[in-house]
Amino acid sequence: MINRREAIQRITLMMGGVLSVQLNAGLMGQVINTGGSVPVSAEQQMLLADVADTIIPTTDTPGAKAAGVEQFIMRVMRDCFQKDEQERFYAGLAKVDADSKTVHGKGFADLDASEKNDMVKRATVNNREFFREMKQLTVAGYFTSEIGATKALEYLPIPGRFEGDVPMKPGQKAWAI
């Protein structure tokens, strides 16, 4: 039997180690940034939640905002990325908002869903490094959250529920351990 941490490590290795060192450390709950970190304002946190929710929107399952993905991203940024990397990431986030003001005349948070999708598509070209990191963090944060793991994915807790006194049917074999 393996725990969640081991499962994530094995999946990462099977995927060819495509997850960044920082994200992998964040998924393992490690703190590898011992230096300073960028303070995140409430406005940045809301913008982060909106962009993440545009990447994984609410459909028949809750989206990234409902899963609290922005909290995951902020924690991983703070604990696993160097300050200069954090500054680049949050500058990329600010660029999404600035670009939406240029293109649509209003901030990203004030856009409707189709306009937000348009801005995210533009970010894949104009803000590629930020978007790649944002998408990776959003997907990892969502699918390792309780909502992502139980609502979007099929979830069977391991080892499962313990039932200590279950009557056996005549001729039934005992369970293997």
C-alpha positions, 0 to 999 in steps of 0.5 A, a space after each residue: 500500500 502506498 500513500 498519496 505522496 508516494 503515488 504522486 512521486 510515481 506518477 511524476 516519474 511515469 510522466 517522465 518527470 515533466 513536473 517542475 522541481 518546484 511543483 513536485 516539491 510543493 505537491 510533496 509538502 516540502 519547503 525549498 525556498 528558504 529566502 524571501 517571498 513576494 507578498 500577495 495582495 487580496 486583489 492578486 489573490 482574486 485575480 489568481 482565482 479568476 484565471 485558475 477558474 477560467 482554466 478549470 471552470 465550474 461545469 457539472 463539477 466544481 471549478 478551480 475557484 471552488 477547490 481553492 486552487 489559488 491558495 495552493 498556487 500561493 503556497 507553492 509559489 511562497 514555499 518552492 519558488 525563489 523570489 525572482 521566480 515569484 516576481 516573474 510569475 506575479 508580473 505575468 499575472 499582472 500582465 493578464 490584467 493589463 492586457 484585458 484592460 487594453 483589449 476589453 477596457 476593463 480588468 480581468 475580473 470584470 470580464 464575462 466568461 467568453 472575454 476571460 477565455 479570449 484573454 487566456 488564449 491570448 496569454 498562451 501566445 503573449 505571456 507563454 511562460 506565465 501561462 505554462 506555469 499557471 496551467 501546470 499549477 492550476 491542474 496540479 492544485 485542482 486534481 490534488 484538492 478534495 474537490 478535484 479528487 472526489 468530484 472530478 475524478 473517481 475516488 476510492 479511499 485506500 485501504 477503504 472502510 474497515 468492516 470487522 464483523 461481516 458474516 460469510 456466506 456458506 462456501 465463501 473464500 476468506 479475503 486475502 491480506 
